[in-house]
Amino acid sequence: MWWRLSLPVQPELEESLLWKLNDLGLHRVAIQHAPETPDQRTLLAWLPAYEWPEDQRSELFLTLMPLAATFHLTLAQPVWDELADEDWSRSWKQHWQPDPVGQRLLILPAWLEVPDEHAHRLVLKMDPGSAFGTGSHPTTRLCLEALEQTPPSGLRVADLGCGSGVLGVAALALGARQVLSVDTDSLAVRATTDNADLNGLSADQLSVTLGSVEVLATLLEGQPADLLLCNILAPVIEALSPQFESVLRPGGRGLLSGLLVEQAPRLTQVLESLGWIVEPLAEQGRWGLLEIRR
């Protein structure tokens, strides 16, 4: 038997909650949302019933509550439903729909067909059955829209903290020559590999390796990338920023997201002190996107 947690979440909490659940070793999660109501989302998580009696489930909720307090928000009360073994693995699939992004992109759950009304779009096939999402989070959408607005035609792209690999898949769909990806989570490496396969991409086009910025610099073999994608939390971006020059060439462009608008001033100050020119590029709700150049 399985417990399915249903928890309504505000958009600004989505990434933090997914990160926390993944950090706790809970990887059977998804975000339920409809493209026409992007601000109405429900976090779904599936837990083995024998490991999660009532007291443990209560503790889990208490562990998540401080994440909401960070944003001066309050978590809704969770709903727990009991599922038979044969139901859990398919129950989350019904919640996913084709998701248009910007003017040209379509995030498509791998088991669905392209709707006729979106036949003109570039299709990014994704398996949303991981802790890393498919592009519904505002920070990911900001990056996707920025890629669409300035397509990386012929560029060599570095993806630092690739998660599901959706940004790398999109970059290649928009004309990038090659994407080199890293993530510190082995599940992200697997998710990116699987999603690259779904999109018919070879390892030469999109490669992914376990590691952080040092590994990415090694993969680039002394030739920093033309475009750096970094959609991770602001404190992590700040910690990694002294090494950005090893992965982004002079004259190249970096897209940094995963940050709150209120975190942008401090991050901008840190980046400028390292010699980067920083420009706020876009905002969506409380989330922001920075562009860096040198």
N, C-alpha and C positions, 0 to 999 in steps of 0.2 A: 504493500500500500504506500501511497504518497500523499503528502500534504502540498497543496498549492496555495501559496500566499498571493493575495491580491491586495495591492496597496496603491491608492491614488497618489500621484506625485506631481508636484509643480515642475515645470521644465528645468528650472535652475538646479533642482536636486538630482536630476536623472543621472548625470555622470558620477557624482559623488556616491550615490547609492550603489550603482553598478560596480564602481571601484571597490567599495567597502565589502560588498558581498563576494566579489572575486578574491579580495584579500583574505576573507574568512574561509576560502575554499569552496564557496557555493557558486557553481558554474552553470547550473541549469536555470537560467534567467532570461527574461525578455521584457521589452517595453511594448505594451499594447497602445497603439495610437492609430488614428485615422488622419490622413493628410489634410482633410477638410477641417479638422479640429485639432491643430497641432498643440494647443495648450492643455488639452485634456488627455492625460496619459495615465496608464496603470502599470505599475511594476508587478511582474509575475515571477515567482520563484517556486521551483519544485524541490521538495525535500523528502528524503526517505523517512517514512513514518516511524520506523523502529529507532532511528537516531534522534528524532525530534519530538519527544513527549511535550506536554503542555508547558512545563516549567522552562524547558529549553527554548521553546518558541517565544515565550515571554521575554526571556533574556536576549534573544536575537533582536526583538523589537526595541528593547531598551538600549541595545548597542547602536542601533541606527538613529535613535532620537537626537543625539548631539549634532549629527550632520545637518539636520534641519535647523537647529538652533543657531548654527554658524551663519545661516542666511536670514535669521530672525523669522523663521517659519516654524510651523508645527506639523508634524506628521499626522495624517489621517489614521483612523483606527484600521488595523489590518483585518482582512477576512481570510479565514482558513477553510479550504474545502478539501475533503478527502477523496482521493482518486485511486482507482484500481490500476495495477501495473500496466495493463495494456492501453490505458487511456492517457497517461501523462505525456508520453513521448510525441503524441500527435496533437494534444490539446492546444498547444501554443500556436500551431500553424494557422489555425482559423483566424487569428488576429492580425495577420500580415496582409497588406495590400500593396500593389504597385505604387511607388512613391515618386512622383515627379519632383525634381530639384532644379531650380533656375529655369532656363528656357530650353535646354538641350538634353539634360540628363534624366534617366529613369532608374531608380533603384528597384530591382525586381527580385522578389523572393524566388529562389531557384526552381521551385516546383510549379510556378505559375507561367502562363503565356503572356506575351505582350498585348495589352489591350489595343484595339484598333485606334483609339484616340491618341495613343502615345507611340504609334508606329514610326514617327519621324525622329524619335529621341534616341540618344546613345544609351544602350542598355548596360547596366552594371548588375550582373547576377550575383546575389549574395545569399548565404545561408545564415539566417538570423539566430540560429540556435546556439549562440555563444554569449559570453559575458561582454562582448565588445561591440554590440550594436551593428547597425547597417547604414547609418547616416542620418538617423532621425534627430540626433541631438543637435541643438543650435550651433555648437562650436564646429561640428563636422560639416553642417550645412554651410556655414560661413566659408569654410575652406573650399568646399565643392563649388560654391558660387564664385569664389575668387579665381579658382582654376578655370572655370568656364569663361569668365570675363576676360582673362588674359591667358589663353590656351598655351600650354607648355610645348608647343610644336618643336620637335627635334631636340628637346632638352634632356639632360641627364638629371634625374630627380632622386633626392635622398629623403626617405620617410623615417623620421625618428620617433619611435613609439607608435608602430603601425596599427596596433589593435586588430581590427577585422581585415585590414588591407584595402578598405573602400577608397581611400584617397589615392593610393597607388594605382588601383584599377581604373579610377576616373582619369588620372593623369595620362595613362596609356591610351585610354579611349579618346582623349583630347589631343593626341599626337605626340606625347613624350617618346623619346627614343629608348629609355631604360629607366627602371625604378629599382633602387637598392633600399631595402627595408630592414629595420631591426626593431626588436621589442624585448624587454626584460622578462616577459612572461611566455613560457613555453606554449601555453594554450593560444596565445595570440599568434605565435609563429605557425601553429597548426591551422588556425582559422584563416590566416592570410594565405597559406599554401593551398588550402581547400578552395578558397574563393578565387585565387588565381586560376586554379584548374577549371572551376566552373565557367570562367570567362575565356578558356582556351589559351591562356598565356603561358609561355615557356619560362623556364628558370632564367634564361638569358634576358627576357623582357622584364620580369618581376622576380627578384630574388629576395628571400627573407632569411634572417639569421638571428639567433638568440644573442642578445647583448644590448649595450647602450651606445653612447656616442663614440667611445673608443673603438668599438668593433666596426661601427659605421665608417669611421675614418680609415680603418684597415681595408675594408671592402672597396673603398674608393681609390685605393692604391696610389695615394699622393696626388690625385686629380680631383679636388673638391667639386661638388655638384653645382649645376646651374641654378637649381631650385631646391630649397630645403622646406619640407613639410614637418611641422611639429605641433600636433594637437594633443597636448598633455596638460596637466595641471600647472598653474602659474609658479608655485614654489619649485617644481621640478625643472621647468624651463629656466628659471633663474639659476638653479644649481648647475645646469648643463651649459649655460650661455658662454662661459669662458672658453669652451671648446668648439663653439660654432665655427670659428675661422678654419678649423681643420676639416669641416665638412661642407662649407659653402664658399665658393670661389669669389674673389674680388669682382664686383660687378654683377654678382648673382643676386638672387632674391629669396628671402625667407618668409614663409607664412606661419605665424605663431598664433595658435588659438588654444582653447581649453581654459581661458582665463576670464574672470569677471571684469566688467568695465572698471570697477573700483580698484582692481588690482593693476590696471594698466599703467598708472603713473609711476609706481615704484619699479615695475618691470622695465618701463621705458628709461628711467634713470639709470638702472643697472646696465642696460644694453648700450646706452649712449656713453657711459663711462668706459665701455669696452671698445668704443670706436664705431659703433653701428649707427646708421641713420634710421630712425624709427618713425613710422607713420601709422596712426590709427586708420585702418582700412574700412572696417564695417562693424556694425553692432546688430545683435538680435536679442531682444529682451535685455537681460542683465549680462549677456556674454559678449565678448569682443574679439576682434581679430587685428593683429598687428602685422605690418610688413617691415622687414629689415633689409637694408642694403648697405654696401660699403664702397 
